[in-house]
Amino acid sequence: MVVDNLSNSSAEPLDRVSRLSGSKVTFYELDLRDISNLRQVFRSEAIEAVVHLAGLKSVGESVADPIKYYDNNVGSSVALTTVMSSCDVRTLVFSSSATVYGQADSPEYVESMAVAPANPYGHTKLTIEHLLQDLAGSSQHWRVCALRYFNPVGADESGAIGEDPVGVPANLFPYIAQVAIGKRRCLTVFGNDYATRDGTAVRDYIHVSDLAEGHLAALQKMPPEGNFFSAFNLGVGHGESVLDVIRAFEQASGVAIPYRLAARRPGDLAAYWANPAKAHELFGWRAKRGLQRACEDTWRWQVRNPDGYQSAANGSV
Ligand SMILES: NC(=O)c1ccc[n+]([C@@H]2O[C@H](COP(=O)([O-])OP(=O)(O)OC[C@H]3O[C@@H](n4cnc5c(N)ncnc54)[C@H](O)[C@@H]3O)[C@@H](O)[C@H]2O)c1
């Protein structure tokens, strides 16, 4: 069962999930902050646990409009946990982010490090983690995992479900895919003078299917005792540069990616990646798919859905 206000999505992917899984996904179009209707949903469905993915996620937009981010991200989390509490559902997996770490002394981020987000988006994620930690401390019934994603990329291997950003893609993968298919002329690489092996920024790119398996592992392996809150890094455990990604995508697609070098963007870090050992120790989870696989799956999705989920309406799928 899925609740979403469709502020950054459409219902089409849910139809595709229903088709792929052979199991109809029940969908409620609803804003999580609409407490009374959310309570109705909890009363009419048999819910044991919640995976809380809903949120706004643009760092730049959060700097320009922090109230919108606190209202939506923190507000929806307060509303959701209020309803969960009143309906006796107290098992939760939350989509947090590597953004909570901010500038750190080491590029390898480990959960025991100090956290200091550098932007309002990151502050909202950390505020929600604090809320959930306090809830877990308040009652022996709450069990909560905050999963700190690094850079999710790729698409479902079927080619039917993938990333379909509204407007100009803000992330590297969908941008490269749109250049490869000819929708955009050229990729801009921001910064080639970082202290990295080829001068471009290095990130930990994790395949979305590995990420999905991380959520299942968290739900299955979370300790049964209550009063539980813990944060886990979900990443592959090493970094790849922007030029590594371009080369891998060229290999996967067979298309040369034109790119130009530009100045660094303010606030971008040179390099960071996850230490994912904690998730492995507690959940037995580890990312299995690599960068090449993520490029191949993204390319399959892009070719089959040149106009994203609109492609269904255009008859491309
Ligand atoms: N994609 C990334 O790079 C990344 C990295 C780290 C963490 N995350 C987090 O993972 C989660 C999912 O990210 P995504 O990339 O799939 O983003 P997304 O925008 O595709 O998904 C978020 C969904 O939440 C919905 N939503 C937003 N506010 C809502 C509200 N008040 N009520 C109901 N629905 C609401 C949106 O319509 C959207 O479908 C987000 O919380 C994001 O902050 C994403």
PDBQT file of the ligand as one rigid body, heavy atoms in Angstrom, charges set to zero:
ROOT
HETATM    1  N1  LIG A 401      17.523  10.423  -4.746  1.00  0.00    +0.000 N 
HETATM    2  C1  LIG A 401      18.524  10.747  -3.947  1.00  0.00    +0.000 C 
HETATM    3  O1  LIG A 401      19.612  11.124  -4.407  1.00  0.00    +0.000 OA
HETATM    4  C2  LIG A 401      18.369  10.613  -2.444  1.00  0.00    +0.000 A 
HETATM    5  C3  LIG A 401      19.505  10.566  -1.637  1.00  0.00    +0.000 A 
HETATM    6  C4  LIG A 401      19.337  10.468  -0.241  1.00  0.00    +0.000 A 
HETATM    7  C5  LIG A 401      18.059  10.421   0.306  1.00  0.00    +0.000 A 
HETATM    8  N2  LIG A 401      16.975  10.491  -0.514  1.00  0.00    +0.000 N 
HETATM    9  C6  LIG A 401      15.634  10.491   0.098  1.00  0.00    +0.000 C 
HETATM   10  O2  LIG A 401      14.937   9.362  -0.360  1.00  0.00    +0.000 OA
HETATM   11  C7  LIG A 401      13.535   9.630  -0.450  1.00  0.00    +0.000 C 
HETATM   12  C8  LIG A 401      13.044   9.249  -1.824  1.00  0.00    +0.000 C 
HETATM   13  O3  LIG A 401      13.810   9.966  -2.780  1.00  0.00    +0.000 OA
HETATM   14  P1  LIG A 401      13.512   9.893  -4.338  1.00  0.00    +0.000 P 
HETATM   15  O4  LIG A 401      14.775  10.200  -5.036  1.00  0.00    +0.000 OA
HETATM   16  O5  LIG A 401      12.754   8.653  -4.667  1.00  0.00    +0.000 OA
HETATM   17  O6  LIG A 401      12.584  11.170  -4.458  1.00  0.00    +0.000 OA
HETATM   18  P2  LIG A 401      11.163  11.355  -5.154  1.00  0.00    +0.000 P 
HETATM   19  O7  LIG A 401      10.871  12.804  -5.193  1.00  0.00    +0.000 OA
HETATM   20  O8  LIG A 401      11.128  10.576  -6.420  1.00  0.00    +0.000 OA
HETATM   21  O9  LIG A 401      10.196  10.617  -4.092  1.00  0.00    +0.000 OA
HETATM   22  C9  LIG A 401       9.653  11.269  -2.974  1.00  0.00    +0.000 C 
HETATM   23  C10 LIG A 401       8.134  11.111  -3.041  1.00  0.00    +0.000 C 
HETATM   24  O10 LIG A 401       7.558  11.754  -1.904  1.00  0.00    +0.000 OA
HETATM   25  C11 LIG A 401       6.345  12.352  -2.328  1.00  0.00    +0.000 C 
HETATM   26  N3  LIG A 401       6.030  13.376  -1.315  1.00  0.00    +0.000 N 
HETATM   27  C12 LIG A 401       6.750  14.481  -0.992  1.00  0.00    +0.000 A 
HETATM   28  N4  LIG A 401       6.159  15.153   0.011  1.00  0.00    +0.000 NA
HETATM   29  C13 LIG A 401       5.039  14.454   0.361  1.00  0.00    +0.000 A 
HETATM   30  C14 LIG A 401       4.021  14.643   1.316  1.00  0.00    +0.000 A 
HETATM   31  N5  LIG A 401       4.013  15.705   2.148  1.00  0.00    +0.000 N 
HETATM   32  N6  LIG A 401       3.013  13.736   1.387  1.00  0.00    +0.000 NA
HETATM   33  C15 LIG A 401       2.998  12.669   0.545  1.00  0.00    +0.000 A 
HETATM   34  N7  LIG A 401       3.936  12.434  -0.388  1.00  0.00    +0.000 NA
HETATM   35  C16 LIG A 401       4.956  13.325  -0.484  1.00  0.00    +0.000 A 
HETATM   36  C17 LIG A 401       6.641  12.886  -3.721  1.00  0.00    +0.000 C 
HETATM   37  O11 LIG A 401       5.485  13.073  -4.506  1.00  0.00    +0.000 OA
HETATM   38  C18 LIG A 401       7.526  11.763  -4.286  1.00  0.00    +0.000 C 
HETATM   39  O12 LIG A 401       6.752  10.774  -4.964  1.00  0.00    +0.000 OA
HETATM   40  C19 LIG A 401      13.380  11.128  -0.127  1.00  0.00    +0.000 C 
HETATM   41  O13 LIG A 401      12.983  11.248   1.213  1.00  0.00    +0.000 OA
HETATM   42  C20 LIG A 401      14.784  11.681  -0.324  1.00  0.00    +0.000 C 
HETATM   43  O14 LIG A 401      15.035  12.800   0.501  1.00  0.00    +0.000 OA
HETATM   44  C21 LIG A 401      17.091  10.569  -1.867  1.00  0.00    +0.000 A 
ENDROOT
TORSDOF 0
